[in-house]
Amino acid sequence: MAALTADQIQSIEERFPQVFQRPFHKRFGPLMLLGGIFLYLLYSLWFFNLPQVMRESHWERLPLFLTQWISYD
């Protein structure tokens, strides 16, 4: 297999520009998805006020709840 020269690469790019210029959503889709997930997590933390809920929880009851949940199954 022979390596392509710069002129050959340029001619291929000129003949098939759609191959080398991907749409915005295909280039940045995964990044936008991760950003959306991060924003959703921040929103859910704010909406449900999770830091305060975690602070005011009765953690001493957790073993009792877990044993009842396991014994129910």
N, C-alpha and C positions, 0 to 999 in steps of 0.2 A: 504494500500500500504506500503510495507516494504522498508526501506532505504537500499541502496546498501553499501556493505562494500568496503574497499579499494581494496581488492583482486578481487572482482567482477568487479569493475570499470576498473582495470588494464586488466583483461581478455577481457572485451568488447573492450577496446582500442587496444589490440593486434589483435583481430579478425577482427575489422573494422577500420583500420588505415585511410582510405580515408575519413571517416566521421569527424575525429578529426584533420586532417591536410588539411585545406582549401587552395586552390590555392592563389597565390600572388594577382591576380587581384580581387578576391572576398574579400580578407581581407582588401586591401588598395584601392579598387576601388572608394568608395565615397571620400576618402581623396585626391586621385589623380584627381578626377573630380573637386573638389573645388580648388585645386592648379592650374589646367588648366584654370579654369574660372578666377582666380585671375591674372594669367600671361597674359591671353587674355585682361583683362581690363587694365593692365599696358601697354601692347603693343598698344592698341587702344588710350590710353592717349598720348603716345609718338608719334604714327604715325600721328594722326590728330592734334597734338599740342594743345590739348584742354585747358590747363591752360592759354596759351596766347590768344586763341580765346575768352575765357570767360572774360579775362581782357580787351580786346579791343572791346568788344561788345557794341553796342549802346542800353543800357538798357532803355533809355528814350522812345524808340520806341515800347517797348513791349506792353503797353496797347492798342496802335493803332492796332498792328498786331492781338492781341487777340480779339478785338471787330470786326475787319473785318472777322476773321476766324469764330467767333460765328455767325455773321449775315449771312455768306455765307451758313451755314448749315440751 
